Structure formats: structure tokens, C-alpha cells
Amino acid sequence: MSFVLPEIDRDATKKAVEAAFEKYRFYLLTIPEERLPKLTATYSLVPPTNTNEFHSTTEDIAIKNVDFERERENYIEWIRRAVNRLAPREREIIVKKYLQDEEVFDYEIYIELGYSERRYYRLKARIFYKLAFLLKIEVYNIEK
């Protein structure tokens, strides 16, 4: 009896993780500055009910706004927990590359951290796998 694990689609998984980070950054833009998560030196980071009652459009908009707030807060917490489960150096790479306001090139990060280009990209690929599994967004190759 043998057990074969499904093969992961590297490109699709990488795109899924990057899309999750992009959505995270977008959600952070919609939060008042005083409520944003703070970065430390260690780089640590109710469904609506359907009834037959009458609702005005003002109430409906208020409910949608509250639902969006809840969804946004849950999403940010989901990403934060996954990133915080990484090792400190892995977390540092992800925060510097994807979770800060300004965009940074990969070469700036690996030079700053003292990594070779090859080591940096290998480590980054491994980090993406870890995050994909932590976030449960890994993508598998479909065998036909």
C-alpha cells in the first residue's frame, strides 16, 4: 500500500500567497491609522440574518459596513497569525517585502540581510510554502 501526496502547483501557490498579501495591504489602507497593527523590532505582526422584517436602505448600508469591518478585521488577524508563526528571519523577509507601506526590491532585502541571492530566493520559496499551508491556500496540480 502506498500513499502519494498530491503535487503542489508552485506558481499558482505563490500567486495565491501574494494575492493574500495584496488584500491584506488593501485592508490596512481602510483602517484608521491609530488602529493599525504596530511593527516591532522583531517583525511580529456574525453573519447577517435573513428575516421578513422591513429594513430601510440606511439600515442595509449600515449592516454592510459592519460586515465589511468584521471581515476586514478577521482577515488581518488571519494573516497576522500566519506570519507570526514563521521563524524570526523568515518573518523579517515577509514583512520587509510584502507588509510595509513602501515597496522594496528583493535585492535590497537580501543585501541588507547579508544573504546571497540564491540563498534568499530559496528561503523565500520555502517561506511561501509555509505560508500557503498556514493560510490553507495551497494550490495542487490537477492530474488528468
Salt bridges, closest charged atoms under 4 A:
GLU59 OE1 - HIS55 ND1 3.51
ASP67 OD1 - ARG70 NH1 3.54
GLU69 OE1 - ARG72 NH2 2.46
GLU71 OE2 - LYS23 NZ 3.92
GLU73 OE2 - ARG35 NH2 2.75
GLU77 OE2 - ARG80 NH2 2.42
GLU77 OE2 - ARG81 NE 2.86
GLU90 OE2 - ARG126 NH2 3.76
GLU90 OE2 - LYS130 NZ 2.72
GLU92 OE1 - ARG89 NH1 3.14
GLU92 OE2 - LYS96 NZ 3.91
ASP106 OD1 - LYS97 NZ 3.83
ASP106 OD1 - LYS124 NZ 3.06
GLU112 OE2 - LYS96 NZ 2.27
